[in-house]
């Protein structure tokens, strides 16, 4: 990739700014560095949560290299840049399913930190414990259901953005999310606070 050049883009609509960046970078490749600056930390964090930091370092770089190479094919009329990047990331994660499952097995063996000195610490400890309890159930989900669940829960995408990222209908996103939630709750034998409240996140 060409040596990065910092580009200031200003506007009230980040999606419009993204479209302008991609369009301009087709003629001036160095401008793509602004896309990297804007989204690398977010994409890396998502990958690290799914696969671990070591794998995420290389894979995040591959996401942006892939996006750079395919920028001429990005169609703003069919979707936005952020979901497009998450879609590339999810496609690359598919090559590392074994690593992801190993990560969940490792999480399931962990014990949450017991030092809870105040209310905030106690809440954090409970959330951590809940997340660790979820790990075996998440590992057993079908890959499509797991991708939808984790794009929403870890990536913070709306249902509409998940549909764009994965190239599937909005209704399919909802059905996969509902199925994943049911399986997780069944595994835990109770309602789960980490995944409740997502039901109405439809865009």
C-alpha positions as CSV (number, residue, x, y, z in Angstrom):
1,X,0.0,0.0,0.0
2,X,1.2,3.5,-0.7
3,X,2.8,5.5,2.1
4,X,-0.1,7.0,4.1
5,X,-1.0,10.6,3.6
6,X,-3.3,12.2,6.2
7,X,-6.5,13.7,4.7
8,X,-8.9,15.9,6.6
9,X,-12.5,15.2,5.7
10,X,-15.2,17.3,7.2
11,X,-18.9,16.9,7.1
12,X,-22.1,16.2,9.0
13,X,-22.7,12.8,7.3
14,X,-19.9,10.3,8.0
15,X,-21.3,7.9,5.4
16,X,-21.1,10.7,2.8
17,X,-17.5,11.4,3.9
18,X,-16.7,7.7,3.5
19,X,-18.1,7.6,0.0
20,X,-16.1,10.6,-1.0
21,X,-12.9,9.1,0.4
22,X,-13.4,5.8,-1.5
23,X,-14.2,7.6,-4.7
24,X,-11.2,9.9,-4.4
25,X,-8.9,7.1,-3.4
26,X,-9.5,5.3,-6.7
27,X,-7.6,8.1,-8.5
28,X,-5.3,8.9,-5.5
29,X,-4.5,5.7,-3.6
30,X,-2.7,7.5,-0.8
31,X,-6.0,9.0,0.3
32,X,-7.2,5.5,1.5
33,X,-5.0,6.1,4.6
34,X,-7.9,8.2,6.0
35,X,-10.1,5.1,5.9
36,X,-7.5,3.2,7.8
37,X,-7.2,5.9,10.4
38,X,-11.0,6.1,10.8
39,X,-11.7,2.4,11.2
40,X,-8.6,0.4,12.1
41,X,-8.9,0.5,15.9
42,X,-12.6,-0.5,15.7
43,X,-12.1,-3.4,13.3
44,X,-9.0,-4.6,15.3
45,X,-11.0,-4.5,18.5
46,X,-13.7,-6.7,17.0
47,X,-11.2,-9.2,15.6
48,X,-9.4,-9.3,18.9
49,X,-12.6,-10.1,20.8
50,X,-13.3,-13.0,18.4
51,X,-9.9,-14.4,17.8
52,X,-7.5,-12.9,20.3
53,X,-5.0,-10.0,20.0
54,X,-2.2,-12.0,18.3
55,X,-4.4,-13.1,15.4
56,X,-6.1,-9.7,15.2
57,X,-2.9,-7.9,14.5
58,X,-2.3,-9.6,11.2
59,X,-6.0,-10.1,10.3
60,X,-6.9,-6.4,10.7
61,X,-4.1,-5.4,8.4
62,X,-5.4,-8.0,5.9
63,X,-8.9,-6.5,6.2
64,X,-7.6,-3.1,5.1
65,X,-5.4,-4.5,2.4
66,X,-8.3,-6.3,1.0
67,X,-10.5,-3.2,1.2
68,X,-7.8,-1.2,-0.6
69,X,-7.5,-3.7,-3.4
70,X,-11.3,-3.9,-3.8
71,X,-12.1,-0.2,-3.3
72,X,-12.9,0.1,-7.0
73,X,-15.8,-2.4,-6.5
74,X,-17.2,-0.7,-3.5
75,X,-20.8,0.4,-4.4
76,X,-22.1,3.1,-2.1
77,X,-25.6,2.6,-3.5
78,X,-25.7,-0.9,-2.0
79,X,-24.2,-0.2,1.4
80,X,-22.0,1.8,3.7
81,X,-18.3,1.6,4.2
82,X,-18.3,0.5,7.9
83,X,-20.5,-2.6,7.4
84,X,-18.5,-3.3,4.2
85,X,-15.3,-3.5,6.3
86,X,-17.0,-5.7,8.9
87,X,-18.1,-7.9,6.1
88,X,-14.6,-8.3,4.9
89,X,-13.5,-9.0,8.5
90,X,-16.1,-11.7,9.0
91,X,-15.2,-13.4,5.7
92,X,-11.5,-13.5,6.9
93,X,-12.6,-14.8,10.3
94,X,-14.2,-17.8,8.5
95,X,-10.6,-19.0,7.7
96,X,-9.9,-19.0,11.5
97,X,-12.9,-21.0,12.8
98,X,-10.6,-23.3,14.7
99,X,-8.7,-20.5,16.3
100,X,-12.0,-18.9,17.4
101,X,-13.3,-22.1,18.9
102,X,-10.0,-22.6,20.8
103,X,-10.4,-19.0,22.1
104,X,-13.9,-19.8,23.5
105,X,-12.7,-23.1,25.0
106,X,-9.9,-21.1,26.8
107,X,-12.4,-18.5,28.0
108,X,-14.7,-21.2,29.4
109,X,-11.8,-22.4,31.5
110,X,-11.0,-18.9,33.0
111,X,-12.2,-17.7,36.4
112,X,-13.3,-14.1,36.7
113,X,-11.3,-11.8,39.0
114,X,-12.7,-11.9,42.5
115,X,-11.4,-8.6,43.8
116,X,-14.6,-6.5,43.8
117,X,-14.0,-3.7,46.2
118,X,-17.0,-1.5,45.3
119,X,-20.3,-1.6,43.4
120,X,-18.7,-0.9,40.0
121,X,-16.2,-3.7,40.5
122,X,-18.9,-6.1,41.6
123,X,-21.0,-5.3,38.5
124,X,-17.9,-5.8,36.2
125,X,-17.1,-9.1,37.9
126,X,-20.7,-10.3,37.3
127,X,-20.6,-9.3,33.6
128,X,-17.2,-11.0,33.2
129,X,-18.5,-14.2,34.8
130,X,-21.6,-14.1,32.6
131,X,-19.4,-13.7,29.5
132,X,-17.2,-16.6,30.5
133,X,-20.3,-18.8,31.0
134,X,-21.5,-17.9,27.5
135,X,-18.3,-19.0,25.8
136,X,-19.1,-22.7,25.5
137,X,-22.6,-22.0,24.1
138,X,-21.3,-19.4,21.6
139,X,-18.7,-21.9,20.4
140,X,-21.5,-24.4,19.6
141,X,-23.6,-21.9,17.5
142,X,-23.8,-22.4,13.8
143,X,-21.3,-20.1,12.1
144,X,-24.0,-17.9,10.5
145,X,-25.8,-17.4,13.8
146,X,-22.6,-16.7,15.6
147,X,-21.5,-14.1,13.0
148,X,-24.8,-12.2,13.4
149,X,-24.8,-12.4,17.2
150,X,-21.2,-11.2,17.5
151,X,-21.5,-8.4,14.9
152,X,-24.3,-7.0,17.0
153,X,-22.9,-7.7,20.5
154,X,-19.2,-7.1,19.8
155,X,-19.2,-5.0,16.7
156,X,-22.1,-2.8,17.8
157,X,-23.8,-3.0,14.4
158,X,-27.5,-2.5,13.9
159,X,-29.5,-5.3,12.2
160,X,-29.5,-3.2,9.0
161,X,-25.7,-2.9,9.1
162,X,-25.3,-6.6,9.7
163,X,-27.5,-7.3,6.7
164,X,-25.2,-5.1,4.6
165,X,-22.1,-6.6,6.1
166,X,-23.1,-10.2,5.4
167,X,-25.1,-9.5,2.2
168,X,-28.3,-11.2,3.6
169,X,-31.9,-10.0,4.0
170,X,-32.8,-8.0,7.1
171,X,-35.3,-10.7,8.1
172,X,-32.6,-13.3,8.0
173,X,-30.5,-11.2,10.5
174,X,-33.5,-11.1,12.8
175,X,-34.2,-14.8,12.6
176,X,-30.5,-15.8,13.1
177,X,-30.3,-13.4,16.1
178,X,-33.4,-14.8,17.7
179,X,-32.2,-18.4,17.1
180,X,-28.8,-17.6,18.7
181,X,-30.4,-15.9,21.7
182,X,-32.7,-18.9,22.3
183,X,-29.8,-21.4,22.2
184,X,-27.8,-19.3,24.5
185,X,-30.6,-18.9,27.0
186,X,-31.3,-22.6,26.8
187,X,-27.7,-23.4,27.5
188,X,-27.7,-21.1,30.6
189,X,-31.1,-22.1,31.7
190,X,-32.0,-18.4,32.3
191,X,-32.5,-15.1,30.6
192,X,-29.1,-13.5,29.8
193,X,-28.5,-9.8,30.4
194,X,-25.7,-9.6,27.9
195,X,-28.0,-10.5,25.0
196,X,-31.3,-9.1,26.2
197,X,-32.3,-5.8,24.8
198,X,-31.0,-6.6,21.3
199,X,-34.4,-7.7,20.0
200,X,-35.5,-4.3,18.9
201,X,-32.1,-3.2,17.4
202,X,-33.3,-3.2,13.8
203,X,-31.5,-0.3,12.4
